[in-house]
Amino acid sequence: MTLTKEESGEDSGEGDMRDAYVPSQRRIERERYKRARARRATAIAALSTLVTGVVLYFVVVNAPGWPRTKETFFNAQYTREAFPKVLEGLWLNVRLLLICGAAVLVLGMLIAVARTLRGPVFFPLRALAAAYTDFFRGLPLIINLMIVVLGVPALRLQGVTVDPVLLGGTALTLTYSAYVAEVFRAGIESIHPSQRAAARSLGLTNRQALRYVVLPQAVRRQVPPLLNDLVSLQKDTGLVSIGGAVDAVRAADIIVGRSLNYTPYIVAGLVFVALTIPMTRFTDWVTARMDRQRAQGGTI
């Protein structure tokens, strides 16, 4: 006689129950201990942070010059006046970041490729690329900005813009392209020569091997330092104000010059910090993700 599925006790529910994993008592106690330690560590960190904050607060507010400092740097009236104007000027900084960031990536990549070209015929190009990176990495950004923003208009060249925003963006691009070019070059040179050799053995030309094999791997490896350079670029866009461009820093400077109160500088600084923190955390997340992939043997 053939038993039905229900009579034989082999229904899917009983099978799932038999196959279900039941952790041992030792494992349960270990997990409970880990959770207790995590809660304890969180509580200690919160308490120590609170105590440190309270101590710093009383040290600052009880300083002899705190009333004058509070009036000069933390005035609520000037905060309300400066905040909308600083935000309006910040839009210029954001546009400079987007445009200059894209230009820096393209120019930096071209310079890096030029420095890694092989063969004696490309020596002049390699020498020019090396001279460019050496010069602009050694030249302070503030001096570069002054030379471009103030020096180019003094030449009175026909057809050359005198707009401080465009000139300031050009100076930022020139300086940061040198840094980014070295980041890209380090990524290209970190690729093992066997990768290029394998691509050539499959029939790819040198240019195709560079484009389809070397560069994709190099860029992936260099994403964290590239994001760090973009974070630095975001902060340095405020330096275009030296040419008269009304960005967030210049908007704050106008109010400071009229009121002799430095609260607008604090407002501008906090706005830049608020803009930078998400980019920094994103960089940290990308770095941690790539580290996990390397540890697991994944694609890098």
Beta strands, then each sheet from edge to edge (+ up, - down):
end
